[in-house]
């Protein structure tokens, strides 16, 4: 039994199409297709991403950007990306339908799925703070224990950091697939995870980001915002 796990699409439909192409259009071969949130913001095609996820994902939890887009509340992104988040949301919110916004609003913060014989908890950020807490792999052990919020010994799938990693904490396993649409680990190639027979394997997609960046340019964003996003999408580098 296999599961495909993606997170942090951020309006990048080209990355999702490349993922599907990589598997020869056979995503139905996976028992579970899991999305860990942040379908929208930053990238130019949130409607297409929502449509893709609704049609193909078997389990989806909401992220902080999905919540912000559907409620108007702050996304609480890092200061380095706050202007870009606000600018792209303001520009792209009018392109979404009521159905799109209702879908984002109704995404659960937590879900549980059984993959093989193991139960996995699905969240966007951490159990202690499902939408917002940023916890990179190198965080101190005491922060990890607090973030697990009594879920020691359990298996957890989470996104939010845009960096892929596996960490054993307090007898449990914490797996982050990285970002399929907007990686920030020095590579522009989208990152995702496959879980098969209890083993976790990270994989990348290779695609040309330039068409998507041209569509981003057409949004007429502030020049500094466009330059920042074009660099991240085009190189995987994360200017802070």
C-alpha positions in Angstrom: 0.0 0.0 0.0 1.5 3.3 -1.1 0.7 6.9 -0.2 1.9 10.1 -2.0 2.3 13.1 0.2 2.5 16.7 -0.9 2.4 20.1 0.8 2.7 23.8 0.2 1.6 24.0 -3.4 1.2 27.8 -3.3 -0.7 28.3 -6.5 1.8 26.5 -8.6 -0.3 24.3 -10.9 2.8 23.6 -13.2 4.4 21.7 -10.3 1.3 19.5 -9.8 1.1 18.7 -13.5 4.7 17.8 -13.5 4.1 15.5 -10.6 1.3 13.8 -12.4 3.4 13.5 -15.5 6.2 11.9 -13.5 3.9 9.1 -12.5 2.5 8.7 -16.0 -0.9 10.1 -15.0 -1.3 7.1 -12.6 -1.9 8.8 -9.3 -4.9 6.5 -8.9 -2.3 3.8 -8.3 -1.8 5.3 -4.8 -4.1 4.3 -2.1 -3.8 7.7 -0.6 -2.9 11.1 -2.1 -2.4 13.4 0.8 -2.1 17.2 0.7 -0.9 19.0 3.9 -2.2 22.5 3.1 -1.2 25.8 1.7 -2.8 25.4 -1.7 -2.9 29.1 -2.3 -0.9 32.4 -2.1 2.3 33.4 -3.9 1.8 31.5 -7.1 -0.5 32.7 -10.0 -3.0 29.8 -10.3 -4.9 29.1 -7.1 -8.1 28.1 -8.9 -6.4 25.5 -10.9 -4.6 24.1 -7.8 -7.8 23.9 -5.9 -9.5 22.1 -8.8 -6.5 19.6 -9.0 -6.5 18.9 -5.3 -10.2 18.5 -5.1 -10.2 16.0 -8.0 -7.2 13.9 -6.9 -6.4 14.2 -3.2 -8.0 11.7 -0.9 -7.0 13.6 2.3 -6.4 17.3 2.7 -5.8 19.6 5.7 -5.8 23.3 5.6 -2.7 25.6 6.0 -2.3 29.1 7.3 -2.5 30.6 3.7 -5.7 28.7 2.9 -7.2 30.0 6.2 -6.2 33.6 5.4 -7.5 33.5 1.8 -10.9 32.1 2.9 -11.4 34.3 6.1 -9.5 37.5 5.5 -7.5 36.9 8.7 -3.7 37.5 8.7 -1.7 34.5 7.4 1.1 35.2 10.0 3.8 34.4 7.5 7.4 35.3 8.2 8.1 39.0 7.9 10.3 38.3 4.9 7.3 37.1 2.9 4.4 39.0 4.4 4.3 41.7 1.7 4.3 39.0 -1.0 1.5 37.1 0.7 -0.7 40.1 1.1 0.0 41.4 -2.5 -0.7 38.0 -4.2 -3.8 37.4 -2.0 -5.2 40.8 -2.8 -4.6 40.2 -6.5 -5.9 36.6 -6.7 -8.8 36.6 -4.2 -11.2 38.0 -6.9 -10.4 35.1 -9.2 -11.7 32.5 -6.8 -15.3 31.4 -6.7 -17.5 31.1 -3.7 -17.1 27.3 -4.0 -13.3 27.7 -4.0 -13.4 29.8 -0.8 -15.9 27.5 0.9 -13.6 24.6 0.1 -10.6 26.3 1.6 -12.6 27.4 4.7 -13.9 23.9 5.4 -10.6 22.2 5.2 -9.9 20.5 8.6 -6.9 21.4 10.7 -6.3 17.8 11.5 -7.0 14.4 10.0 -5.9 10.8 10.6 -5.2 8.2 7.9 -4.1 4.6 8.1 -1.3 3.8 5.7 -0.6 0.1 5.8 -0.8 -0.8 9.5 0.3 2.6 10.8 -2.0 5.5 11.7 -0.6 8.9 10.7 -1.8 12.3 12.0 -2.1 14.9 9.3 -1.5 18.6 10.0 0.0 21.6 8.3 2.4 22.9 11.0 2.6 21.1 14.4 0.2 19.4 16.7 0.4 22.2 19.2 -0.3 24.8 16.6 -1.7 23.2 13.4 -1.6 26.4 11.3 1.2 28.6 12.3 4.1 27.2 14.3 7.3 27.1 12.3 9.5 24.2 13.5 12.6 23.5 11.3 14.4 20.1 11.7 17.2 21.7 13.7 14.9 23.1 16.4 16.0 22.2 20.0 14.6 19.0 21.5 12.5 20.8 24.1 10.7 22.8 21.3 9.9 19.5 19.5 8.5 18.0 22.7 6.3 21.0 23.3 5.2 21.0 19.6 4.1 17.3 19.8 1.5 18.3 22.4 1.2 14.9 24.1 1.5 13.0 20.8 4.8 11.3 21.7 5.2 8.0 20.0 2.8 8.8 17.1 3.5 9.2 13.4 2.9 12.7 12.1 2.9 14.2 8.6 3.3 17.9 8.4 4.5 20.6 6.0 4.8 24.4 6.5 8.7 24.7 6.5 9.2 24.0 2.7 12.0 21.7 3.7 11.9 17.9 3.5 13.0 15.9 6.5 12.3 13.0 8.8 12.9 13.3 12.6 12.4 10.8 15.3 11.1 12.6 18.4 10.0 11.1 21.8 9.5 7.7 20.3 7.5 9.0 17.3 8.2 9.9 13.7 7.7 13.3 12.2 7.8 13.5 8.4 7.8 16.6 6.3 7.6 16.1 2.5 8.9 19.6 1.8 7.2 21.9 -0.7 5.9 20.6 -4.1 5.2 24.1 -5.4 7.7 26.5 -3.7 10.7 24.7 -2.2 13.2 26.8 -0.2 16.0 24.4 0.1 18.2 25.6 -2.7 16.5 23.6 -5.5 13.6 24.7 -7.6 12.5 21.1 -8.1 9.4 20.3 -6.1 9.7 18.0 -3.2 7.3 15.3 -2.1 7.2 12.0 -0.2 6.1 8.5 -0.9 5.3 6.1 1.9 5.4 2.4 1.0 5.4 -0.5 3.5 6.3 1.9 6.3 9.3 3.3 4.5 9.5 7.0 3.6 11.2 8.1 0.4 11.6 11.7 -0.7 11.4 12.5 -4.4 11.7 15.6 -6.6 10.0 16.7 -9.8 11.8 18.5 -12.6 9.9 21.1 -14.6 10.4 24.5 -16.3 9.2 27.2 -13.9 9.5 30.0 -16.5 5.9 29.8 -17.9 4.6 30.0 -14.3 6.9 33.0 -13.6 5.7 34.7 -16.7 2.1 34.3 -15.5 3.2 35.7 -12.1 4.7 38.7 -13.9 1.3 39.3 -15.6 -0.3 39.9 -12.2 1.3 43.3 -12.1 2.7 42.9 -8.6 5.0 45.4 -6.9 8.4 45.0 -8.4 10.1 43.9 -5.2 7.4 41.2 -4.6 7.7 39.8 -8.1 11.5 39.8 -7.9 11.4 37.9 -4.6 8.9 35.3 -5.7 10.5 34.8 -9.1 13.8 34.1 -7.4 12.3 31.5 -5.0 10.2 29.8 -7.7 13.1 29.9 -10.2 16.0 28.8 -8.0 14.7 27.4 -4.7 16.7 30.0 -2.9 14.9 31.8 -0.1 16.0 35.4 0.3 15.4 36.6 3.9 
